[in-house]
Amino acid sequence: MRKVILAFALLLFYASDTFAQKTLADSLQQKLPFTKDTARVTLLNKISTLVASSDSKKSLAISQEALKLAQDLNFKNGIAQSHRTLGIAWLYNNDHQQATENLQLSGDMALANKQWELAIQNYLNLGGMYCSIFGNYVKGMEFYTKALGVCESQNISYKIYDAYSGIAYIYQHQHENKKALDYYMKALGYLEKTNDHNSLGILYQNIGEHYQEAQQLNEAVSYLAKSLEAFKRGGSKGGTISTLTSLSDVYRQQGFVDKALAGDMEALAISKTITYERAKYYVYN
């Protein structure tokens, strides 16, 4: 089940079109010599995020430059954003501890700065990382609840469905199935009104794995197939890998060995196009 929440943790971190991202990054870099002060901080952070998946070392150096400049300028919003891009860069460099530390700094600073959406996104990613990478569901619940609290206290719906979905996942892990289903349905109520394919992919995958655990395998395949389609539309390579391997697990349970092998091979091919090692783990296990 930790494959599912890994996809959630990584949604933001996988570019949907690597070539397009690189082209945009190159274009923005041409503006750097003519950009100063707070505008330069913002530009550096954009470039760092764009190149993170293709050149993690470069992303790390750029985000560190952005953070230093923001600190020198006492640019509080820029400091919060720079810690986020630094966290993303560390994630791509497979340093999970540095990633979580910087994402939490970013979230807490954003909260103090009233950068509500930035705070929410950081707390959601932290919730996912603590569950999928560290197996710490108590911390995971803490950060999902923080994200939900910001949404509710500020009366904003930004990513509230991801908070509901994350909380539901933890209840599912704890075998509190009624609570899990209640939160999944709350999430679905919001997601049906959006075009957030990646979040919908996660929700479908959660429900699919719920049915898998209940040995309702046809229902599991149905929801996992919806998940795979959503992740591909959203361009999430991490989500696509995790769903393919989940589908393969169900196919093996059903005795469809050829379908299972085909899914594993597709996941393996995608894994060779990314740098993040944790996502690759699920292809081989």
C-alpha positions in Angstrom: 0.0 0.0 0.0 2.9 2.4 0.5 3.3 2.6 -3.3 0.0 4.5 -3.4 1.0 7.2 -1.0 4.5 7.4 -2.6 2.7 8.6 -5.8 0.9 11.2 -3.8 4.2 12.4 -2.2 5.8 12.8 -5.6 3.1 14.2 -7.8 4.6 17.7 -7.9 8.1 16.4 -8.5 7.6 14.7 -11.9 7.4 16.8 -15.0 4.8 15.9 -17.5 7.0 16.9 -20.5 10.7 16.8 -19.8 11.7 18.4 -23.1 9.2 21.2 -22.7 10.4 21.8 -19.1 14.0 22.0 -20.3 13.1 24.4 -23.1 11.3 26.7 -20.7 14.2 26.5 -18.2 16.7 27.4 -20.9 14.5 30.4 -21.9 14.3 31.6 -18.3 18.0 31.2 -17.7 18.6 33.7 -20.5 16.8 36.3 -18.4 19.0 35.8 -15.3 21.8 38.3 -16.2 19.1 41.0 -16.5 17.2 40.1 -13.3 18.1 41.3 -9.8 16.9 41.2 -6.2 13.6 39.6 -5.3 12.7 39.0 -9.0 15.9 37.0 -9.3 15.0 34.9 -6.3 11.6 34.1 -8.0 13.2 33.3 -11.3 15.9 31.0 -9.8 13.2 29.1 -7.9 11.3 28.6 -11.1 14.3 27.3 -13.0 15.3 25.0 -10.1 11.9 23.3 -10.1 11.9 22.9 -13.9 15.3 21.2 -14.0 14.9 19.1 -10.9 13.9 15.9 -12.7 16.5 16.2 -15.5 19.5 17.6 -13.6 19.2 17.2 -9.9 22.7 18.6 -9.1 22.0 21.7 -11.1 18.6 22.1 -9.4 20.3 21.9 -6.0 22.9 24.5 -6.8 20.3 26.9 -8.2 17.9 26.5 -5.2 20.8 27.1 -2.8 21.7 30.3 -4.7 18.0 31.4 -4.5 17.9 30.8 -0.7 21.1 32.7 0.0 19.9 35.7 -2.0 16.5 35.7 -0.4 18.1 35.6 3.0 20.4 38.5 2.1 17.4 40.5 1.0 15.3 39.4 4.0 12.7 38.4 1.4 10.5 36.3 3.6 8.2 35.0 0.9 11.2 34.1 -1.2 12.9 32.3 1.7 9.8 30.1 2.2 9.6 29.3 -1.5 13.4 28.7 -1.7 13.2 26.1 1.1 10.6 24.3 -0.9 12.6 24.2 -4.1 15.6 23.1 -2.1 13.5 20.3 -0.6 12.5 19.2 -4.1 16.1 19.3 -5.2 17.2 17.2 -2.2 14.4 14.7 -2.9 15.7 14.2 -6.5 19.2 13.8 -5.0 17.7 11.0 -2.9 18.4 12.7 0.4 15.0 12.3 2.2 16.1 13.8 5.5 17.2 17.1 3.9 14.1 17.1 1.7 11.7 16.8 4.7 13.6 19.3 6.8 13.4 21.9 4.0 9.8 21.2 3.1 8.8 21.6 6.8 10.7 24.9 7.0 9.0 26.1 3.9 5.6 25.1 5.2 6.0 26.7 8.6 7.4 29.9 7.1 4.6 30.0 4.5 2.1 29.7 7.3 3.6 32.6 9.2 3.7 34.7 5.9 0.1 33.8 5.1 1.2 32.0 1.9 -1.6 29.6 2.4 -1.3 27.5 -0.8 2.4 27.1 -0.3 1.9 25.9 3.2 -0.8 23.5 2.2 1.3 22.0 -0.6 4.3 21.5 1.7 2.2 19.8 4.4 0.6 17.5 1.9 3.9 16.4 0.5 5.3 15.9 4.0 2.3 13.7 4.9 2.9 11.6 1.9 6.7 11.3 2.4 6.4 10.3 6.1 4.0 7.6 5.2 5.7 6.2 2.1 9.3 6.7 2.8 9.6 6.6 6.6 6.6 4.4 7.4 5.6 7.0 10.1 1.9 7.2 9.9 1.6 9.3 13.0 3.7 12.0 11.4 1.8 11.5 8.2 -1.5 12.1 9.9 0.0 15.2 11.6 0.9 16.9 8.4 -2.3 15.9 6.5 -4.3 17.3 9.4 -2.2 20.5 9.3 -3.0 20.9 5.6 -6.7 20.3 6.2 -6.6 22.8 9.1 -5.3 25.5 6.8 -7.9 24.8 4.2 -10.7 24.9 6.7 -9.5 27.9 8.8 -8.9 30.0 5.7 -12.1 28.7 3.9 -10.2 27.7 0.8 -10.6 24.5 -1.2 -7.1 24.4 -2.7 -6.0 20.8 -2.5 -8.5 20.0 0.3 -9.3 16.8 -1.6 -5.6 15.7 -1.2 -5.8 16.2 2.5 -9.0 14.1 2.7 -7.4 11.4 0.5 -4.3 11.3 2.6 -6.2 11.0 5.9 -8.4 8.3 4.3 -5.3 6.4 3.2 -4.0 6.3 6.8 -7.3 5.1 8.2 -7.2 2.4 5.5 -3.8 1.4 6.6 -5.1 1.2 10.2 -8.0 -1.0 9.0 -10.6 1.7 10.0 -12.5 1.1 6.8 -15.6 3.1 7.5 -13.6 6.2 8.3 -11.4 5.6 5.2 -14.4 5.4 2.9 -16.0 8.5 4.4 -12.8 10.5 3.7 -12.4 9.0 0.2 -16.0 10.1 -0.6 -15.3 13.6 0.7 -12.2 13.8 -1.6 -14.2 12.5 -4.6 -16.8 15.1 -4.1 -14.2 17.8 -4.6 -12.2 16.0 -7.3 -15.2 15.5 -9.5 -15.3 19.3 -9.9 -11.6 19.6 -11.0 -9.3 18.6 -13.7 -6.6 17.4 -11.3 -5.8 14.1 -13.0 -3.0 13.2 -10.7 -5.0 13.6 -7.5 -7.8 11.7 -9.1 -5.3 9.0 -10.0 -4.3 8.7 -6.4 -7.8 8.4 -5.2 -8.7 5.8 -7.7 -5.6 3.8 -6.8 -6.5 4.0 -3.1 -9.9 2.7 -3.7 -8.5 0.0 -6.0 -6.2 -1.2 -3.4 -9.0 -1.1 -0.8 -10.9 -3.6 -3.0 -7.8 -5.6 -3.5 -7.4 -6.1 0.2 -11.1 -7.1 0.4 -10.4 -9.7 -2.4 -12.9 -8.0 -4.7 -10.4 -8.2 -7.5 -12.6 -7.2 -10.5 -13.5 -4.0 -8.7 -9.8 -3.5 -7.9 -8.8 -3.8 -11.6 -11.6 -1.4 -12.6 -10.4 1.4 -10.2 -6.7 0.8 -10.9 -7.3 1.1 -14.6 -9.0 4.4 -14.0 -6.0 5.4 -11.9 -3.5 4.5 -14.6 -5.5 6.5 -17.2 -5.6 9.5 -14.9 -1.9 9.4 -14.0 -1.0 9.2 -17.7 -3.2 12.2 -18.5 -1.6 14.1 -15.6 1.9 13.1 -16.7 2.9 11.6 -13.4 5.7 9.1 -14.0 5.8 8.1 -10.3 2.1 7.6 -10.2 2.1 5.6 -13.4 4.9 3.3 -12.1 3.1 2.6 -8.8 -0.3 1.9 -10.4 1.2 -0.4 -13.0 2.9 -2.5 -10.3 -0.3 -2.5 -8.3 -2.3 -3.7 -11.3 0.4 -6.4 -11.9 -0.1 -7.6 -8.3 -3.8 -8.0 -8.9 -3.4 -9.7 -12.2 -1.1 -12.2 -10.6 -3.7 -12.9 -7.9 -6.2 -13.5 -10.8 -3.8 -15.8 -12.6 -3.2 -13.5 -15.5 0.6 -13.8 -15.6 1.0 -12.3 -19.1 -0.9 -9.1 -18.1 1.2 -8.9 -14.9 4.4 -9.2 -16.8 3.4 -6.6 -19.3 2.6 -4.1 -16.6 5.9 -4.8 -14.8 7.9 -4.3 -18.1 6.1 -1.0 -18.8 6.9 0.2 -15.3 10.5 -0.8 -15.7 10.8 1.1 -19.0 9.4 4.3 -17.3 11.7 3.9 -14.3 14.7 4.2 -16.6 13.7 7.7 -17.6 13.7 9.1 -14.0 16.5 9.8 -11.4 14.5 9.3 -8.2 15.5 5.9 -6.8 12.6 5.3 -4.4 10.1 5.1 -7.3 12.3 2.6 -9.0 12.3 0.4 -5.9 8.7 -0.6 -6.6 9.6 -1.9 -10.0 12.0 -4.5 -8.6 10.0 -5.5 -5.5 
